């Protein structure tokens, strides 16, 4: 049996209105006196920061708010958040929002260590670093950032940099589905499809697939799959929203311990070069990549299919896997998201450069894919959806 080394949050709460009711109490349990909430302006405008502040202040915790996070957070923005936390001597860091806010908070929690800029620690050994208590409160059901020990930020040259260490795993994840009720349809769709991709790539990882991640990926996919259309068409269904949020968290725990693969490898250049949201990028490329993987991964896709599509039980592995991918394509089309690169101002002439980035910058994600992919094949996959 292959050895497994597995990490997950120490404390996960999945309960409606739990941020209001429990955030302050949990902060005091961790000995907090001064907390920084790392978020974006949109979350502040929705009133969620006020709810968090009230809960913390009711427990006697001073609150500082950094709400300048932007999508694909640049190093300069992360450094600003660190400077604010240091200036206020915060002893608790709270990431409130989408993946970008939580990823930023993860790095802020390392501020007590001796470094001036994120650039100083991008390639450093962080095993001896101290970390402040870190809470993650997601407002989307998609990235799984609340349960992962990776932070993806954007370097000065526009490339994505990943800080990958169990040191930044959030201590507490608060899954409060009331915070997802106001998500617009397109964000609900993109983040949900992102989470499904996390489950599927975790389950089919060539290098790190393991029994614990498999179980979580399978359960997560079932929760996401069976509630996807309900939250798209009835966004006020709190129970369905809660299922999606917990499913996304299970997906996050699964993929951070088993790795994602080529879907993410092809998606990242779309985000970097054309500012396509990460979840939408994954949704765009998932079906071509999964179809490409069929010669190697059909049995695994078939197992996932039989968990969510009863009609596939009597099918061959290849037929079940093919039906599974077809339903994912149907989800994408029915979501209302653009599903062709040409709809997003990407020209056919852009494709060679995108393919080159995949092979030269994200080879680590190709290495975990069930099937090897060369430059011509990456190019063909992009052209398939152009």
C-alpha positions as CSV (number, residue, x, y, z in Angstrom):
1,X,0.0,0.0,0.0
2,X,1.3,3.4,-0.9
3,X,1.9,5.7,2.1
4,X,-0.5,8.6,2.7
5,X,0.3,11.9,4.4
6,X,-3.0,13.8,4.8
7,X,-3.8,17.2,6.2
8,X,-7.2,18.9,7.0
9,X,-8.6,21.6,9.2
10,X,-8.8,21.1,12.9
11,X,-12.3,22.5,13.2
12,X,-15.0,22.8,10.6
13,X,-18.4,24.4,11.3
14,X,-21.2,23.9,8.8
15,X,-24.2,25.8,10.0
16,X,-26.4,28.6,8.8
17,X,-25.7,32.0,10.5
18,X,-22.7,30.5,12.2
19,X,-20.5,33.6,11.5
20,X,-22.8,35.8,13.4
21,X,-23.4,33.3,16.3
22,X,-20.0,31.7,16.7
23,X,-17.1,33.8,15.2
24,X,-16.5,35.9,18.4
25,X,-16.8,32.9,20.7
26,X,-14.2,31.0,18.6
27,X,-11.9,34.0,18.5
28,X,-11.8,34.1,22.3
29,X,-11.2,30.3,22.4
30,X,-8.0,31.0,20.4
31,X,-7.0,33.8,22.8
32,X,-7.5,36.6,20.3
33,X,-7.5,40.2,21.3
34,X,-7.1,41.9,17.9
35,X,-8.3,40.4,14.7
36,X,-7.8,41.5,11.1
37,X,-10.5,40.7,8.6
38,X,-9.0,40.2,5.1
39,X,-11.7,40.7,2.4
40,X,-12.7,42.7,-0.6
41,X,-14.9,45.7,-1.1
42,X,-17.8,43.8,-2.4
43,X,-18.1,41.8,0.8
44,X,-18.0,44.9,2.8
45,X,-20.8,46.4,0.7
46,X,-22.9,43.3,1.3
47,X,-22.7,43.9,5.0
48,X,-20.9,40.7,5.9
49,X,-17.9,42.6,7.4
50,X,-20.3,44.3,9.8
51,X,-21.8,41.0,10.9
52,X,-18.3,39.6,11.5
53,X,-17.2,42.8,13.3
54,X,-20.2,42.7,15.6
55,X,-19.6,39.1,16.6
56,X,-16.0,39.8,17.3
57,X,-16.5,43.0,19.3
58,X,-19.2,41.4,21.3
59,X,-16.5,39.0,22.6
60,X,-14.1,41.9,23.3
61,X,-11.9,41.4,20.2
62,X,-10.6,44.6,18.5
63,X,-11.2,44.5,14.7
64,X,-9.1,45.8,11.8
65,X,-10.5,45.5,8.3
66,X,-8.4,45.2,5.1
67,X,-10.8,45.1,2.2
68,X,-8.6,45.9,-0.8
69,X,-8.2,42.3,-2.0
70,X,-8.7,41.9,-5.7
71,X,-9.1,38.8,-7.9
72,X,-5.8,36.9,-8.4
73,X,-4.2,39.0,-5.6
74,X,-1.0,40.7,-6.6
75,X,2.0,40.5,-4.3
76,X,1.8,44.2,-3.7
77,X,-1.8,43.9,-2.3
78,X,-0.8,41.0,-0.1
79,X,2.2,43.0,1.3
80,X,-0.2,45.9,2.1
81,X,-2.4,43.5,4.1
82,X,0.7,42.2,6.0
83,X,1.7,45.8,6.8
84,X,-1.7,46.6,8.3
85,X,-1.7,43.4,10.4
86,X,1.8,44.2,11.7
87,X,0.9,47.8,12.4
88,X,-2.2,46.8,14.5
89,X,-0.3,43.8,16.1
90,X,-3.2,41.5,15.2
91,X,-3.2,38.1,16.8
92,X,-6.0,36.5,14.7
93,X,-6.4,36.5,10.9
94,X,-9.8,36.0,9.3
95,X,-10.2,35.4,5.5
96,X,-13.7,36.4,4.6
97,X,-14.8,36.1,1.0
98,X,-13.8,34.1,-2.1
99,X,-10.5,32.3,-2.7
100,X,-8.5,35.4,-3.3
101,X,-9.4,36.8,0.2
102,X,-8.7,33.6,1.9
103,X,-5.5,33.0,0.0
104,X,-4.3,36.5,1.0
105,X,-5.2,35.8,4.7
106,X,-3.1,32.7,4.7
107,X,0.0,34.7,3.9
108,X,-0.9,37.5,6.3
109,X,-1.0,34.8,9.1
110,X,2.7,34.3,8.6
111,X,3.5,38.0,9.3
112,X,5.3,37.4,12.7
113,X,8.2,35.8,10.8
114,X,11.1,37.8,9.7
115,X,10.5,38.9,6.0
116,X,9.8,42.2,4.4
117,X,7.9,41.1,1.3
118,X,6.2,38.0,-0.1
119,X,9.0,37.8,-2.6
120,X,11.4,36.9,0.2
121,X,9.5,33.7,1.0
122,X,8.2,32.4,-2.3
123,X,10.9,29.7,-2.5
124,X,11.8,29.5,1.1
125,X,11.5,26.6,3.5
126,X,8.6,27.6,5.7
127,X,8.6,24.5,7.9
128,X,9.9,26.4,10.9
129,X,7.7,29.4,10.4
130,X,5.2,30.5,13.0
131,X,1.6,31.1,12.1
132,X,-1.1,33.1,13.8
133,X,-4.5,31.5,14.3
134,X,-6.3,31.6,11.0
135,X,-10.0,31.4,10.3
136,X,-11.5,31.0,6.8
137,X,-15.1,32.0,6.0
138,X,-16.0,31.4,2.4
139,X,-18.7,33.3,0.6
140,X,-18.6,31.2,-2.5
141,X,-19.0,27.4,-2.9
142,X,-16.2,26.7,-5.2
143,X,-12.5,27.3,-4.5
144,X,-12.2,25.2,-1.3
145,X,-9.6,27.6,-0.1
146,X,-11.0,27.4,3.4
147,X,-9.6,23.8,3.6
148,X,-6.4,23.9,1.6
149,X,-2.8,24.7,2.4
150,X,-2.0,26.5,-0.8
151,X,-2.1,30.2,-1.5
152,X,-2.0,31.3,-5.2
153,X,-0.9,34.9,-5.7
154,X,0.2,36.9,-8.7
155,X,3.8,38.0,-9.2
156,X,4.9,41.3,-10.7
157,X,5.4,39.6,-14.1
158,X,1.8,38.4,-14.1
159,X,2.6,34.7,-13.4
160,X,0.8,32.8,-10.7
161,X,2.9,31.8,-7.7
162,X,1.9,29.1,-5.2
163,X,2.9,29.0,-1.6
164,X,2.3,25.4,-0.7
165,X,2.8,24.3,2.9
166,X,0.6,22.9,5.7
167,X,1.7,25.9,7.7
168,X,-1.0,27.9,6.1
169,X,-3.9,25.5,6.5
170,X,-6.7,27.4,8.2
171,X,-7.3,26.3,11.8
172,X,-11.1,26.9,11.6
173,X,-13.4,26.9,8.6
174,X,-16.8,28.5,9.1
175,X,-19.3,27.3,6.5
176,X,-22.2,29.7,6.7
177,X,-24.5,29.2,3.8
178,X,-26.4,32.4,4.4
179,X,-23.3,34.2,3.1
180,X,-23.8,32.6,-0.3
181,X,-27.4,33.5,-0.8
182,X,-26.6,36.7,-2.7
183,X,-24.2,35.1,-5.2
184,X,-25.2,36.0,-8.7
185,X,-26.1,33.1,-11.0
186,X,-22.9,33.3,-13.1
187,X,-20.6,33.2,-10.0
188,X,-22.7,30.4,-8.5
189,X,-22.2,28.4,-11.7
190,X,-18.5,29.1,-12.2
191,X,-17.6,28.3,-8.6
192,X,-19.7,25.2,-8.5
193,X,-18.1,23.8,-11.7
194,X,-14.7,24.7,-10.2
195,X,-15.5,22.6,-7.2
196,X,-16.7,19.7,-9.3
197,X,-13.4,19.8,-11.2
198,X,-11.6,19.7,-7.9
199,X,-13.4,16.5,-7.0
200,X,-12.8,14.9,-10.4
201,X,-9.1,15.8,-10.7
202,X,-8.5,14.7,-7.1
203,X,-10.1,11.3,-7.8
204,X,-8.0,10.8,-11.0
205,X,-4.6,12.2,-9.9
206,X,-1.9,10.1,-11.3
207,X,0.7,10.8,-8.6
208,X,-1.2,11.4,-5.3
209,X,-4.5,9.6,-5.5
210,X,-5.3,8.1,-2.1
211,X,-8.2,6.4,-0.3
212,X,-9.0,9.4,2.0
213,X,-9.2,11.9,-0.8
214,X,-11.2,9.5,-3.0
215,X,-13.9,9.2,-0.3
216,X,-14.1,13.0,0.1
217,X,-14.0,13.7,-3.6
218,X,-16.8,11.2,-4.2
219,X,-19.0,12.6,-1.4
220,X,-18.2,16.2,-2.4
221,X,-19.1,15.5,-6.1
222,X,-22.5,14.0,-5.1
223,X,-23.4,17.0,-3.0
224,X,-22.4,19.5,-5.8
225,X,-23.9,17.5,-8.6
226,X,-27.3,17.0,-7.1
227,X,-27.7,20.6,-6.0
228,X,-26.2,22.4,-8.9
229,X,-29.3,23.1,-10.9
230,X,-31.3,23.9,-7.8
231,X,-28.9,26.7,-6.7
232,X,-28.8,28.1,-10.2
233,X,-32.6,28.3,-10.5
234,X,-33.5,28.8,-6.9
235,X,-30.7,30.7,-5.4
236,X,-32.6,31.3,-2.1
237,X,-32.7,27.6,-1.2
238,X,-30.6,27.7,1.9
239,X,-30.4,23.9,2.3
240,X,-29.1,23.5,-1.3
241,X,-26.6,26.3,-0.7
242,X,-25.4,24.6,2.4
243,X,-24.9,21.3,0.5
244,X,-22.9,23.1,-2.1
245,X,-20.7,24.9,0.4
246,X,-19.9,21.7,2.3
247,X,-19.4,19.8,-0.9
248,X,-16.9,22.5,-2.0
249,X,-15.0,22.2,1.3
250,X,-14.8,18.4,0.9
251,X,-13.5,19.0,-2.6
252,X,-10.8,21.3,-1.3
253,X,-9.6,18.8,1.3
254,X,-9.5,16.1,-1.4
255,X,-7.6,18.0,-4.0
256,X,-5.0,19.7,-1.8
257,X,-4.0,16.2,-0.6
258,X,-4.1,14.5,-4.0
259,X,-3.5,17.4,-6.5
260,X,-5.3,18.9,-9.4
261,X,-4.1,18.4,-12.9
262,X,-4.3,19.5,-16.6
263,X,-7.7,21.3,-16.3
264,X,-6.0,23.7,-14.0
265,X,-2.9,23.8,-16.1
266,X,-4.9,25.0,-19.1
267,X,-7.1,27.3,-17.0
268,X,-4.4,29.3,-15.3
269,X,-3.2,31.0,-18.5
270,X,-6.7,32.1,-19.3
271,X,-7.0,33.8,-16.0
272,X,-3.6,35.4,-16.2
273,X,-3.6,36.6,-19.7
274,X,-7.3,37.3,-20.2
275,X,-8.6,37.8,-16.7
276,X,-11.2,35.0,-17.0
277,X,-12.3,34.0,-13.4
278,X,-10.6,30.8,-12.3
279,X,-13.8,28.8,-12.0
280,X,-15.0,29.8,-15.4
281,X,-11.6,29.0,-16.9
282,X,-11.8,25.5,-15.4
283,X,-15.3,25.1,-16.7
284,X,-14.2,26.1,-20.2
285,X,-11.5,23.5,-20.5
286,X,-12.7,20.6,-18.3
287,X,-14.7,18.6,-20.9
288,X,-12.0,18.6,-23.6
289,X,-9.3,17.6,-21.1
290,X,-11.5,14.8,-19.6
291,X,-12.3,13.5,-23.0
292,X,-8.6,13.5,-23.9
293,X,-7.9,11.5,-20.7
294,X,-10.4,8.8,-21.5
295,X,-7.8,6.2,-22.7
296,X,-6.3,6.3,-19.2
297,X,-9.0,7.5,-16.9
298,X,-12.3,6.0,-18.2
299,X,-12.6,3.5,-15.3
300,X,-12.2,6.3,-12.7
301,X,-14.7,8.6,-14.6
302,X,-17.1,5.7,-14.8
303,X,-16.9,5.2,-11.0
304,X,-17.7,8.9,-10.5
305,X,-20.5,8.6,-13.1
306,X,-22.1,5.7,-11.3
307,X,-22.1,7.7,-8.0
308,X,-24.1,10.5,-9.5
309,X,-25.9,9.1,-12.6
310,X,-27.9,5.9,-11.8
311,X,-28.5,5.3,-15.5
312,X,-24.8,4.6,-16.0
313,X,-24.7,1.5,-13.8
314,X,-25.4,-0.9,-16.6
315,X,-23.0,0.9,-19.1
316,X,-19.5,-0.1,-19.9
317,X,-16.8,2.1,-18.3
318,X,-16.2,4.0,-21.5
319,X,-19.9,4.7,-22.1
320,X,-20.4,5.7,-18.5
321,X,-17.4,8.0,-18.6
322,X,-18.5,9.5,-21.9
323,X,-22.0,10.1,-20.5
324,X,-20.5,11.7,-17.4
325,X,-18.5,14.2,-19.5
326,X,-21.5,14.9,-21.6
327,X,-23.5,15.9,-18.5
328,X,-20.8,18.2,-17.4
329,X,-20.9,19.9,-20.8
330,X,-24.7,20.2,-20.3
331,X,-24.2,21.8,-16.9
332,X,-21.8,24.3,-18.5
333,X,-24.2,25.2,-21.3
334,X,-27.3,25.5,-19.1
335,X,-25.4,27.7,-16.6
336,X,-25.3,30.6,-19.1
337,X,-21.6,30.9,-18.9
338,X,-19.7,31.5,-22.1
339,X,-18.3,28.1,-23.3
340,X,-16.2,29.1,-26.2
341,X,-12.9,31.1,-26.1
342,X,-14.0,33.2,-29.0
343,X,-16.8,34.6,-26.9
344,X,-14.2,35.9,-24.5
345,X,-12.1,38.0,-26.9
346,X,-9.5,35.3,-27.3
347,X,-8.4,34.9,-30.9
348,X,-7.1,31.8,-32.6
349,X,-3.7,33.5,-32.9
350,X,-3.5,33.6,-29.0
351,X,-3.7,29.9,-28.7
352,X,0.0,29.0,-29.4
353,X,1.2,31.3,-26.7
354,X,-1.3,29.9,-24.2
355,X,-0.3,26.4,-25.0
356,X,3.4,27.3,-24.5
357,X,2.6,28.7,-21.1
358,X,0.9,25.5,-20.0
359,X,3.9,23.3,-20.9
360,X,6.6,25.7,-19.6
361,X,5.0,27.1,-16.5
362,X,2.5,24.5,-15.3
363,X,4.3,21.2,-16.1
364,X,3.7,20.1,-12.5
365,X,0.0,20.0,-13.3
366,X,0.6,18.0,-16.4
367,X,2.7,15.5,-14.3
368,X,-0.4,14.7,-12.2
369,X,-2.8,14.3,-15.1
370,X,-3.8,10.7,-15.9
371,X,-2.4,11.1,-19.4
372,X,0.7,12.9,-20.7
373,X,0.0,15.9,-22.9
374,X,2.4,17.5,-25.4
375,X,2.4,20.9,-26.9
376,X,0.5,19.9,-30.0
377,X,-2.2,18.3,-27.9
378,X,-2.6,21.3,-25.6
379,X,-3.0,23.5,-28.7
380,X,-5.6,21.1,-30.1
381,X,-7.5,21.2,-26.8
382,X,-7.7,25.0,-26.8
383,X,-8.7,25.0,-30.5
384,X,-11.5,22.5,-29.7
385,X,-13.2,25.1,-27.6
386,X,-12.3,28.2,-29.6
